[in-house]
């Protein structure tokens, strides 16, 4: 191929300004001929000037690779149905009636759905047992549409450069008749007069919007873990299939956007490249030549003689308050954390975690912030935040501590991670909207700096927050959420926790980390709510805070005979953390009918030394343990 057609990764083809790209008489005849066959449309040689002219309809651009690559047989990434290019032309022009089986309709229609938009109206015929749906061209303009008036650019900001689409209007329509019977079939025919034709060609619509078929091909490749640029060039390694599928104007940004949901769900996946693909990271903006295409060879391409190279990304500068938590210290927490894979659970994974003194106090006095845990336990807390979708606290904690409620672990958003990846959503339970919302709050300051997500504040259904607070919260990507029928005046904490967690689960929150304060923790540990708790992780400090401290203790429970009952954790594990702290992990087991506790797991979950000693003490079974206990009992 001529050097004239070799482009940089950032360059685009613009044949209107390219030197030496004027079409000859034969090319003009091909473009004006309405009866071009499928070969003329879909099999054009990429090296010819005619191909360049057909690649660029008004306002669109594309980046074909510099050289075609031979793909081994059976390794195509495309799933194009037979004669796709010809069928796309037929479904675009609708010069005759087209009949499909249900299977064929599902195979071909996604490759032309960028042209047609379905109307809401549909008619059903009981006589013929059919349903007729009407479609119109995407470029058809409504008669009652008001002209677009751009918003004024705010003072101090630079207006975005937007390409104005040409004023193209099309009146083409079609009908899709679905006929039910022993087998379902589809009949596609023209919806209006036969002399009505598109005011544009198929290339123009492909440049305006990509069809679902070509985007699905990019999505299938992207969710395998490939870089968008590698996916783009891998698709162009099969130019014939790429062109017949309508991918002339596919961009790298399309390959990136179509996998954005998958990337958000799998932020820890390290993207890879296809064999033979080499990427070069741009060190800054490159000047564009507006008269002739660049003669520099394509920066990213498939080359059979090259081996994949790793891009040398610059090391990000981490904030000074970034925390580290070693990987070898994470294993003991794993059984008590939300699963890394998707589950079908209808409720979020709820983890209660807090730092406590030996007398089960979390603060010296109400309203007094008290530091209990050491730096190692603090880093562990941020790892727990890293693994949860949301952090939930009560309004008293938010008022007293003014917390940031973000994750400062390395790899989270704002701390070496992308955007808000692995940053939990702050949730504040504030039934009466007592929390004063102002831009100087630490939570909102973290949002401005890209180090946190906007907070959600849960209020009672009969509470109306101040309009200014609503505006400030929304400006920081936060929301007020009203819980209907959930607030019960006169009761501690007062909310219907199943409703709260159900609402959060419906909003995409699959795991919640409850950090405080004392009222919230104690209320969730009550018997009627403890079944909502998946696990409990407590940092125990070697400290007594005294009777005046803020306790974490649920209300007493009683069995059917009125006798008090104890709530015991199961699958308990203890782990030393730092010089002084001990981490206790456990799960809350349900109470069996009649008030009988479920059997405890074997072993007491202590560290290696005490656990080994304990197992030896009961080596001969429960009877021996009881006998040993009786022999050691004091004399009456």
ZAGUDREN-767382 format. One line per 5 residues: their letters; for each residue z, x negated, y of C-alpha. Coordinates in steps of 0.2 Angstrom, whole numbers. Layout:
residues N
A) Z X Y  ...
//
This chain:
residues 636
XXXXX) 0 0 0  -4 -6 18  11 -13 27  7 0 40  15 13 28
XXXXX) 31 3 24  46 9 33  64 5 36  77 16 30  80 23 47
XXXXX) 62 25 51  52 41 50  33 45 49  25 51 65  7 52 62
XXXXX) 4 60 79  9 43 87  4 31 73  -10 19 78  -25 21 67
XXXXX) -20 37 59  -33 49 66  -40 60 53  -59 59 50  -70 75 48
XXXXX) -67 77 30  -48 77 33  -50 90 46  -60 101 35  -47 99 21
XXXXX) -33 105 33  -43 120 39  -49 125 22  -39 141 16  -45 139 -2
XXXXX) -39 121 -5  -34 120 -24  -18 114 -30  -24 96 -32  -28 95 -13
XXXXX) -11 101 -9  1 93 -22  -9 78 -28  -13 69 -12  -13 50 -13
XXXXX) 2 44 -3  -8 28 2  -21 38 11  -22 43 30  -24 61 24
XXXXX) -8 61 15  1 55 31  -7 70 41  -1 83 28  16 75 27
XXXXX) 21 79 45  19 98 50  25 102 68  43 96 71  46 89 53
XXXXX) 47 71 46  49 63 29  53 46 22  42 43 6  46 27 -3
XXXXX) 35 11 0  29 10 -18  28 22 -33  39 17 -48  35 21 -66
XXXXX) 48 31 -74  50 29 -93  45 44 -102  59 57 -105  70 51 -91
XXXXX) 64 62 -77  77 70 -66  66 85 -62  66 101 -71  50 108 -64
XXXXX) 42 123 -73  24 121 -78  10 121 -64  24 123 -51  13 117 -36
XXXXX) 0 130 -40  13 144 -43  21 140 -26  5 142 -17  2 159 -26
XXXXX) 19 165 -22  16 159 -4  -1 167 -1  2 183 -12  -17 186 -14
XXXXX) -15 195 -30  -1 203 -41  10 191 -50  20 196 -66  34 187 -72
XXXXX) 46 188 -87  65 188 -81  66 170 -88  51 164 -78  56 173 -62
XXXXX) 73 163 -62  63 147 -65  50 149 -52  58 159 -38  71 146 -32
XXXXX) 56 134 -27  50 147 -15  66 155 -9  65 145 7  49 155 13
XXXXX) 56 173 9  71 182 16  77 198 7  80 214 17  95 224 14
XXXXX) 86 240 9  80 242 -9  73 257 -18  76 263 -35  64 274 -46
XXXXX) 72 283 -60  54 288 -66  48 271 -69  66 263 -71  63 250 -58
XXXXX) 71 243 -42  60 237 -28  66 224 -16  57 220 1  56 202 7
XXXXX) 49 196 24  44 178 30  58 167 36  49 165 52  48 183 56
XXXXX) 57 187 73  66 203 76  61 214 90  78 216 97  83 198 96
XXXXX) 90 192 113  83 175 119  94 160 115  104 154 130  112 137 127
XXXXX) 130 134 131  134 124 147  139 106 142  158 103 146  162 91 160
XXXXX) 163 73 154  153 76 138  135 72 134  124 86 128  117 85 110
XXXXX) 98 81 108  91 96 99  73 98 93  66 114 99  57 123 86
XXXXX) 39 129 90  37 148 94  30 153 77  31 171 72  25 178 55
XXXXX) 23 196 49  20 192 31  30 203 18  31 205 0  38 217 -13
XXXXX) 48 212 -29  49 225 -42  61 223 -56  56 234 -71  70 238 -84
XXXXX) 66 241 -102  67 233 -118  64 217 -109  66 215 -90  51 210 -80
XXXXX) 46 206 -62  31 211 -52  27 202 -36  14 210 -24  10 210 -6
XXXXX) 21 221 5  9 225 20  -10 225 23  -21 213 14  -28 206 30
XXXXX) -11 200 36  -8 182 32  5 169 36  3 161 54  8 144 46
XXXXX) 6 134 30  18 131 16  22 113 23  28 120 39  42 131 30
XXXXX) 46 116 19  49 106 34  60 120 42  71 123 27  72 116 9
XXXXX) 71 127 -6  85 129 -18  75 121 -33  73 104 -24  91 105 -18
XXXXX) 98 109 -35  89 93 -41  98 83 -28  114 91 -32  113 88 -51
XXXXX) 110 69 -48  124 68 -34  138 76 -45  135 62 -57  142 50 -44
XXXXX) 127 43 -36  125 38 -18  115 51 -7  103 37 -2  101 31 -21
XXXXX) 98 50 -26  85 51 -12  75 36 -17  77 40 -36  69 57 -33
XXXXX) 54 49 -23  52 38 -38  43 53 -45  31 58 -31  20 70 -40
XXXXX) 35 81 -46  44 78 -29  29 85 -20  25 100 -31  43 105 -30
XXXXX) 42 106 -11  52 90 -7  40 82 6  53 84 20  69 81 10
XXXXX) 81 69 19  95 58 14  106 69 24  101 84 13  106 74 -3
XXXXX) 123 71 6  126 88 12  122 97 -5  136 87 -14  149 88 0
XXXXX) 159 101 -9  159 90 -25  164 75 -14  179 85 -6  185 90 -23
XXXXX) 183 72 -30  188 60 -16  193 46 -27  177 44 -36  168 28 -32
XXXXX) 149 31 -29  137 21 -39  118 18 -38  104 19 -49  97 4 -59
XXXXX) 86 -6 -48  92 2 -31  99 -10 -18  107 -4 -2  108 -13 14
XXXXX) 122 -7 26  116 -6 44  126 -17 57  121 -6 71  108 5 79
XXXXX) 90 -1 77  77 1 90  63 13 85  45 10 89  38 26 96
XXXXX) 20 20 94  17 13 77  27 14 61  38 -1 57  30 -15 47
XXXXX) 46 -21 39  47 -17 21  58 -2 16  76 -7 16  81 3 1
XXXXX) 69 5 -14  68 4 -32  63 -13 -38  62 -17 -57  66 -36 -53
XXXXX) 81 -32 -43  99 -30 -49  111 -17 -41  120 -26 -27  137 -20 -19
XXXXX) 137 -16 -1  148 -27 9  157 -13 19  169 -20 33  187 -19 29
XXXXX) 195 -5 39  209 -9 50  224 1 44  238 8 56  254 -2 56
XXXXX) 264 12 48  253 12 33  263 13 17  260 5 0  266 12 -17
XXXXX) 262 2 -32  252 10 -46  264 4 -60  277 14 -52  268 30 -53
XXXXX) 267 33 -72  284 41 -73  280 54 -60  264 60 -68  271 73 -80
XXXXX) 279 82 -65  264 82 -53  249 93 -51  235 90 -64  221 80 -58
XXXXX) 208 91 -66  204 109 -62  215 123 -70  213 142 -72  231 145 -66
XXXXX) 233 160 -54  247 152 -45  249 135 -36  259 120 -44  276 120 -34
XXXXX) 286 104 -33  303 104 -25  307 87 -19  321 81 -7  334 67 -5
XXXXX) 352 72 -9  369 64 -9  381 63 -24  389 79 -18  372 88 -16
XXXXX) 371 87 3  355 83 12  362 81 29  379 77 37  379 93 47
XXXXX) 367 107 52  355 101 65  359 82 62  345 72 55  352 61 41
XXXXX) 343 46 32  348 45 14  334 36 4  328 18 5  310 12 9
XXXXX) 304 12 -9  309 31 -11  301 34 6  284 27 0  286 37 -16
XXXXX) 288 53 -5  271 49 3  263 47 -14  269 64 -19  262 71 -3
XXXXX) 246 62 -7  245 72 -24  248 89 -16  237 101 -6  251 106 5
XXXXX) 269 102 12  280 117 15  296 116 26  307 129 35  307 132 53
XXXXX) 324 123 56  317 107 49  302 108 60  313 112 75  326 98 72
XXXXX) 315 84 65  299 87 74  290 80 58  273 73 57  271 81 39
XXXXX) 256 70 34  253 56 21  254 38 27  249 31 10  234 19 10
XXXXX) 219 28 6  223 45 14  213 51 29  217 41 44  225 27 34
XXXXX) 209 19 26  202 36 19  188 47 24  192 61 37  207 71 31
XXXXX) 205 67 13  221 67 3  230 74 18  241 89 14  241 105 24
XXXXX) 258 107 33  265 124 30  280 130 41  289 146 36  294 153 53
XXXXX) 297 172 51  301 175 70  288 162 77  303 152 84  293 136 84
XXXXX) 286 132 101  268 126 99  263 112 112  251 98 111  264 85 111
XXXXX) 271 90 94  270 76 81  260 87 69  247 91 82  246 73 88
XXXXX) 242 67 70  228 80 70  221 73 86  221 55 78  213 61 62
XXXXX) 229 58 52  233 75 47  227 93 44  231 107 56  247 116 51
XXXXX) 248 134 45  263 144 51  269 159 40  276 173 50  282 190 46
XXXXX) 270 205 48  280 212 62  280 196 73  267 193 86  266 175 92
XXXXX) 262 170 110  243 170 114  245 152 121  253 146 105  238 154 95
XXXXX) 225 145 106  234 128 105  236 130 86  218 135 83  212 121 94
XXXXX) 220 109 82  213 118 66  229 127 63  232 146 59  246 159 60
XXXXX) 247 168 43  256 185 42  265 189 26  264 208 24  279 217 16
XXXXX) 286 200 13  301 199 25  317 207 21  330 207 36  347 202 32
XXXXX) 343 191 17  343 172 17  326 164 19  320 182 18  302 180 12
XXXXX) 294 186 -4  289 169 -12  277 176 -25  267 183 -10  268 167 0
XXXXX) 262 156 -15  249 169 -19  241 169 -2  241 150 -2  233 150 -19
XXXXX) 219 162 -13  216 150 2  213 136 -9  230 128 -10  232 123 -28
XXXXX) 248 113 -26  263 114 -14  276 101 -11  292 110 -4  303 97 6
XXXXX) 316 107 15  327 113 22  342 118 14  340 137 15  322 136 8
XXXXX) 327 124 -6  342 134 -11  333 151 -10  319 144 -21  332 138 -34
XXXXX) 339 156 -36  336 164 -53  323 177 -47  313 163 -39  315 148 -50
XXXXX) 301 153 -62  289 149 -47  295 131 -47  285 119 -58  295 103 -56
XXXXX) 310 96 -46  310 78 -40  326 73 -32  331 56 -24  349 53 -27
XXXXX) 358 42 -15  375 33 -18  383 43 -4  395 57 -1  392 67 15
XXXXX) 407 78 14  410 97 14  403 99 32  386 93 26  371 105 22
XXXXX) 371 109 4  357 113 -8  364 125 -20  357 141 -27  368 157 -28
XXXXX) 377 159 -44  369 168 -59  378 180 -72  373 185 -89  373 203 -96
XXXXX) 392 202 -99  395 196 -81  399 178 -86  393 165 -74  378 154 -80
XXXXX) 372 137 -76  354 132 -72  349 117 -82  333 107 -80  323 102 -95
XXXXX) 312 86 -99  323 76 -87  319 58 -83  329 46 -72  321 31 -64
XXXXX) 329 18 -53  321 16 -36  324 1 -25  342 -7 -24  352 9 -23
XXXXX) 342 25 -26  339 34 -42  325 47 -44  328 62 -55  313 72 -62
XXXXX) 314 88 -71  307 105 -75  316 122 -73  317 131 -90  317 150 -91
XXXXX) 333 158 -97  331 167 -114  336 185 -117  355 187 -118  358 172 -106
XXXXX) 355 159 -119  348 143 -112  333 135 -121  337 120 -132  337 104 -123
XXXXX) 324 90 -127  329 76 -138  337 61 -128  344 62 -111  330 54 -101
XXXXX) 340 40 -94  335 22 -92  332 11 -107  349 5 -109  359 21 -108
XXXXX) 346 31 -117  347 19 -132  366 20 -132  365 39 -131  353 40 -146
XXXXX) 364 28 -156  380 39 -152  371 54 -160  362 45 -174  370 55 -187
XXXXX) 366 72 -179  375 85 -169  390 87 -182  394 68 -180  393 70 -161
XXXXX) 405 84 -161  417 75 -173  416 59 -162  420 70 -147  435 78 -156
XXXXX) 442 61 -161  441 55 -144  449 70 -136  466 67 -129  481 73 -139
X) 488 90 -134
//
